[in-house]
C-alpha cells in the first residue's frame, strides 16, 4: 500500500470517543442555546430601541415644525401691526390735510 492509503485507512478507523466527550457536547449545546436566546432578546431590544428612536425623531420633527409655524405666525402678526400703524398714521395725515383744505376754502 502507498503511504496515502495507509494514512487514509488510519484516519477512517473507528475510535472510541474521549470520556468527557458527551459532557463537552452537551455543554457546547447549552452554550449555543444560551447565546441564541440572548441574541434574540438583544435583537428584540435593539429593534425596540430603534423604534423608540424613530418615534422620538418623528415627534421631535413635528414639534419643530409647529414651533417654526408659530414663529412665522408671530412675525406675520408683527408685520401686520406695523402696517396698520403706518396706515393709521398716513390716514391721520390725509385727514389733517383734508381739514386744512376745507378750512382754506371757507
C-alpha positions in Angstrom: 0.0 0.0 0.0 1.1 3.5 -0.7 1.5 5.9 2.3 -1.5 8.0 1.4 -3.8 5.0 1.5 -2.3 3.9 4.8 -2.9 7.4 6.3 -6.5 7.4 5.0 -7.2 4.0 6.5 -5.8 5.1 9.9 -7.9 8.3 9.8 -11.1 6.4 9.0 -10.6 3.7 11.6 -13.2 3.7 14.3 -12.1 5.1 17.6 -13.8 5.4 20.9 -14.6 9.0 22.0 -12.9 10.5 25.0 -14.5 10.0 28.3 -15.7 13.7 28.6 -16.9 13.9 25.0 -20.6 13.7 26.0 -20.2 16.4 28.6 -18.4 18.7 26.2 -21.0 18.3 23.5 -23.9 19.0 26.0 -22.1 22.0 27.4 -21.4 23.4 24.0 -25.1 22.8 23.0 -26.2 24.6 26.2 -23.9 27.5 25.4 -25.2 27.8 21.9 -28.8 27.8 23.2 -28.0 30.5 25.7 -26.2 32.5 23.0 -29.2 32.1 20.7 -31.7 33.2 23.4 -29.6 36.1 24.4 -29.2 37.2 20.8 -32.9 37.0 20.4 -33.5 39.2 23.4 -30.7 41.5 22.2 -32.2 41.8 18.8 -35.7 42.4 20.2 -34.4 45.1 22.5 -32.4 46.6 19.7 -35.5 46.7 17.5 -37.5 48.3 20.3 -34.8 50.9 20.9 -34.6 51.6 17.1 -38.4 52.1 17.0 -38.3 54.4 20.1 -35.6 56.5 18.4 -37.6 56.7 15.3 -40.8 57.8 17.2 -38.8 60.4 19.1 -37.2 61.7 16.0 -40.5 62.0 14.2 -42.3 63.6 17.1 -39.3 66.0 17.5 -39.7 66.9 13.8 -43.4 67.6 14.3 -42.8 69.7 17.4 -40.1 71.7 15.5 -42.4 72.3 12.5 -45.2 73.6 14.9 -42.6 75.8 16.6 -41.5 77.2 13.2 -45.1 77.8 12.1 -45.8 79.6 15.4 -42.7 81.8 14.8 -43.8 82.6 11.3 -47.3 83.5 12.6 -45.8 85.8 15.2 -43.6 87.5 12.6 -46.6 88.0 10.3 -48.6 89.4 13.2 -45.8 91.9 14.0 -45.7 92.9 10.3 -49.4 93.4 10.2 -49.4 95.6 13.3 -46.7 97.7 11.8 -48.6 98.0 8.5 -51.8 99.0 10.5 -49.8 101.7 12.4 -48.3 103.1 9.2 -51.7 103.1 7.5 -53.3 104.8 10.6 -50.6 107.5 10.6 -51.0 108.1 6.8 -54.8 108.3 7.2 -54.4 110.8 10.0 -52.1 112.9 7.8 -54.6 112.8 5.0 -57.5 113.8 7.3 -55.4 116.7 8.6 -54.8 117.9 5.0 -58.4 117.5 4.1 -59.4 119.6 7.2 -56.8 122.2 6.3 -58.1 122.4 2.7 -61.7 122.7 3.9 -60.7 125.5 6.3 -58.9 127.3 3.5 -62.0 127.1 1.2 -64.3 128.5 3.8 
